[in-house]
Amino acid sequence: MSRVTVVGAGYVGLTTAACLADLGNVVVVVEIDEAKVQALSEHHHVHFYEPGLVEMVERNARAGRLSFTTSYADGLRGAEYAFIAVATPEGGDGEADVTAVESAAASIAEAMSGPLVIVNKSTVPIGTGDMVSDSVKRHNGRHAASVVSNPEFLREGQALGDFMKPDRIVIGSNDREAAEKVARLYAPLDAPVLITPEIYTAEMIKYASNSFLAARISFINEISRICERVNADIKVVAEGMGLDQRIGPSFLDAGLGYGGSCLPKDVKALAAFAERFDLHPGLLHAVMEINRDQRRLAVEKLAECLGPLGGRAVCLWGLAFKPNTDDLREAPSLDIARSLLRSGAHVSAYDPAAVERARAILPAIRYEPDAYAAAAGADGLILVTEWNEFRQVDLKRVCESMRTPVLIDGRNIYDPAQMRALGFTYRGIGRN
Ligand SMILES: NC(=O)c1ccc[n+]([C@@H]2O[C@H](COP(=O)([O-])OP(=O)(O)OC[C@H]3O[C@@H](n4cnc5c(N)ncnc54)[C@H](O)[C@@H]3O)[C@@H](O)[C@H]2O)c1
């Protein structure tokens, strides 16, 4: 059993805290947002949707292994490890804004009451670990702290499974002993652990991994545009490619492009970081450009089928940036909805989890409680997020309820021939 402090009760911090508590450690979460701390402490209320997390938080809080505070001094009392899991959003210049990491590091340094291993889980530009070390030296001359980079690779929507059964755990530090101490925390997971020889390499692995995943998505999306012109089917092309063991099947789904709180900002941050060294990251720029264009496709395809969209009723199925989350950060749905509203279309929408968040961002949309109500009377339906629920809908009923049954399948989840047989004018991505 170890005593762990986790700074930040967001997707990564709360998942890390709940999972480490579930492994038997005593974990205290330090979160600056009082309302979140109160909701977590008093009602075990989690302010975002992540399958299984509420139950895990509740179980461990009741067992006395997981608690929440706004006080760094309380949170760090007796701690051996302090994880930093605060947000690193896009800054003005495209690089990651590390203000929250700096502030967390300074607060940890001021409050720590003994030797500590500070573990950075936030995605940060290479060299941020040095900044954390300097901050500790500046703010606390009494106690030693070792800084370790331990980037997080979990996916929203399956965060608990990803934490408990990771493909790999990456740990990097200039202090090998501290890196090994962090590795011991993960020993019960029995997962491959890569300890890098110093901290920069670990920080780089996170950016390189996310950029590579984004590149695969943009690659298949580029191929999908060619497929449409030559009457090839991108789904089968991707299947054929993915069977090659050198390629593999993941992240080869053509669609409306990547979104979320990580891939867009991380590719951009790596490109901006490279430019700081007068490098020209042409591939990263191409990845971003393809992704931008891909988001326009749904509305373009709809206009091809319907003509001018002014006055048309358009329904969006799915708003979250991907299934099983309510996260709307950089979601393609937002660009699509804004573009439709700009064209003068009337937009209705349904999402199993993200409606409340969407309402705050896009009040001009009519939100409906289910997929049928959202589609009824529409001239066009765009499947934006491939929630499983949308695979089980009675599409005959949907088709009959629409004014003009145009279906833009932004994630290629339906069979084109079946959809046409039902009466839809159907457009997928990269398949005719
Ligand atoms: N969300 C993901 O799927 C994911 C996956 C891998 C890595 N990451 C990375 O992990 C980091 C965290 O992302 P997230 O999505 O969990 O962010 P988030 O915005 O969901 O959560 C951050 C939390 O930290 C709190 N906070 C901010 N400053 C603080 C401070 N000084 N002291 C205490 N609490 C503070 C915020 O109030 C918020 O609750 C980012 O760098 C992100 O790139 C995210």
The ligand as an SDF file (V2000), in Angstrom:
LIG
                    3D

 44 48  0  0  0  0  0  0  0  0999 V2000
   -8.8390   13.1880  -21.4790 N   0  0  0  0  0  0  0  0  0  0  0  0
   -8.1110   12.2370  -22.0290 C   0  0  0  0  0  0  0  0  0  0  0  0
   -8.6290   11.3310  -22.6810 O   0  0  0  0  0  0  0  0  0  0  0  0
   -6.6080   12.2250  -21.8670 C   0  0  0  0  0  0  0  0  0  0  0  0
   -5.9020   11.0600  -22.2090 C   0  0  0  0  0  0  0  0  0  0  0  0
   -4.5170   11.0720  -22.0640 C   0  0  0  0  0  0  0  0  0  0  0  0
   -3.8620   12.2020  -21.6150 C   0  0  0  0  0  0  0  0  0  0  0  0
   -4.5800   13.3290  -21.3100 N   0  0  0  0  0  0  0  0  0  0  0  0
   -3.8590   14.4960  -20.8190 C   0  0  0  0  0  0  0  0  0  0  0  0
   -4.0440   14.5290  -19.4000 O   0  0  0  0  0  0  0  0  0  0  0  0
   -4.1250   15.8790  -18.9460 C   0  0  0  0  0  0  0  0  0  0  0  0
   -5.4280   16.1010  -18.1830 C   0  0  0  0  0  0  0  0  0  0  0  0
   -6.5030   15.9700  -19.1030 O   0  0  0  0  0  0  0  0  0  0  0  0
   -8.0150   15.8150  -18.6090 P   0  0  0  0  0  0  0  0  0  0  0  0
   -8.8170   15.5190  -19.8330 O   0  0  0  0  0  0  0  0  0  0  0  0
   -8.0700   14.8830  -17.4390 O   0  0  0  0  0  0  0  0  0  0  0  0
   -8.3100   17.3250  -18.1080 O   0  0  0  0  0  0  0  0  0  0  0  0
   -9.6150   17.8850  -17.3700 P   0  0  0  0  0  0  0  0  0  0  0  0
   -9.8030   19.2670  -17.8300 O   0  0  0  0  0  0  0  0  0  0  0  0
  -10.7390   16.8980  -17.5020 O   0  0  0  0  0  0  0  0  0  0  0  0
   -9.2220   17.8800  -15.8260 O   0  0  0  0  0  0  0  0  0  0  0  0
   -8.2770   18.7400  -15.2410 C   0  0  0  0  0  0  0  0  0  0  0  0
   -8.7130   19.0160  -13.8050 C   0  0  0  0  0  0  0  0  0  0  0  0
   -7.6420   19.6740  -13.1240 O   0  0  0  0  0  0  0  0  0  0  0  0
   -8.1870   20.6920  -12.2990 C   0  0  0  0  0  0  0  0  0  0  0  0
   -7.1110   21.6770  -12.0460 N   0  0  0  0  0  0  0  0  0  0  0  0
   -6.6240   22.6060  -12.8950 C   0  0  0  0  0  0  0  0  0  0  0  0
   -5.6060   23.2850  -12.3120 N   0  0  0  0  0  0  0  0  0  0  0  0
   -5.4500   22.7420  -11.0750 C   0  0  0  0  0  0  0  0  0  0  0  0
   -4.5550   23.0060   -9.9960 C   0  0  0  0  0  0  0  0  0  0  0  0
   -3.6000   23.9410  -10.0990 N   0  0  0  0  0  0  0  0  0  0  0  0
   -4.6750   22.2830   -8.8670 N   0  0  0  0  0  0  0  0  0  0  0  0
   -5.6360   21.3220   -8.7660 C   0  0  0  0  0  0  0  0  0  0  0  0
   -6.5000   21.0280   -9.7500 N   0  0  0  0  0  0  0  0  0  0  0  0
   -6.4070   21.7200  -10.8960 C   0  0  0  0  0  0  0  0  0  0  0  0
   -9.3430   21.2280  -13.1070 C   0  0  0  0  0  0  0  0  0  0  0  0
  -10.2650   21.9400  -12.3020 O   0  0  0  0  0  0  0  0  0  0  0  0
   -9.9280   19.9420  -13.6910 C   0  0  0  0  0  0  0  0  0  0  0  0
  -10.8850   19.3530  -12.8450 O   0  0  0  0  0  0  0  0  0  0  0  0
   -3.9570   16.7580  -20.1950 C   0  0  0  0  0  0  0  0  0  0  0  0
   -2.6130   17.1090  -20.3250 O   0  0  0  0  0  0  0  0  0  0  0  0
   -4.3750   15.8320  -21.3200 C   0  0  0  0  0  0  0  0  0  0  0  0
   -3.7540   16.1670  -22.5360 O   0  0  0  0  0  0  0  0  0  0  0  0
   -5.9380   13.3530  -21.4180 C   0  0  0  0  0  0  0  0  0  0  0  0
  1  2  1  0
  2  3  2  0
  2  4  1  0
  4  5  1  0
  4 44  2  0
  5  6  2  0
  6  7  1  0
  7  8  2  0
  8  9  1  0
  8 44  1  0
  9 10  1  0
  9 42  1  0
 10 11  1  0
 11 12  1  0
 11 40  1  0
 12 13  1  0
 13 14  1  0
 14 15  2  0
 14 16  1  0
 14 17  1  0
 17 18  1  0
 18 19  2  0
 18 20  1  0
 18 21  1  0
 21 22  1  0
 22 23  1  0
 23 24  1  0
 23 38  1  0
 24 25  1  0
 25 26  1  0
 25 36  1  0
 26 27  1  0
 26 35  1  0
 27 28  2  0
 28 29  1  0
 29 30  1  0
 29 35  2  0
 30 31  1  0
 30 32  2  0
 32 33  1  0
 33 34  2  0
 34 35  1  0
 36 37  1  0
 36 38  1  0
 38 39  1  0
 40 41  1  0
 40 42  1  0
 42 43  1  0
M  CHG  2   8   1  16  -1
M  END
$$$$
